[in-house]
């Protein structure tokens, strides 16, 4: 397993996640930045995993 693959696995990120982060930053993310995204996108506190549930909520009042 390559260094990047190992790092992504340790952070619970996919290659697609990595590519999205790199596109957003306009460069390769640092190890610390990968850790930050890993925490932000973790299952228990993540918009990424709750997005489908949030879509079911009303978005306007009466």
N, C-alpha and C positions, 0 to 999 in steps of 0.2 A: 504494500500500500504506500502511495506517495505521501510526502510530508503534508501537502494540502489536504488530501483525502483523510489522513489521520486527524488533522486539525479540525476539519469539518465534522467528522464523526464525534470527536470529543465535545464539540460545541452543539451537537444535535442539529446541524445545518446540512442542507442538501447542496449539490453543485448549482442547482437552479437558484437557491437562496444566495449563494456566493456571487453568481453572475449578476443577480438583481442588485445586490449591495454595491458591487464594483461599478455597475452602470450608474447608479445613483450618486456615487462619490466621484465618478470620472477617473477612478484609479483603483488599484488593488487595495483592499482594506488591510489594515494592520491587525496583528493578533489581538490587540486590545479592542479594536473596533468590532472584530468578529465576536468577541466575548460580550460586548454591549448588545449587539443584535441578537445574539443567542438568548440573553436574558429578556430582552424586549419581546422576542417571539416565542418565549417558552409557553408551554401549554396552559399554565395556570394564570398567566397575566397577559394574554396575547390577543390583540385585535385580529391578528391573522387567523386564529382558531375560533374566535367568537363572531366573526363577521357574518357568517351564515345565520347565526341566531339573532343578531342585531337586525338583520333585514326583515325579520318577522314582526318587529315592533312598529307601532304606528309612528309616522313622521310628521303628522300635522294634528292640530287640535280640532275641536268641534266647531 
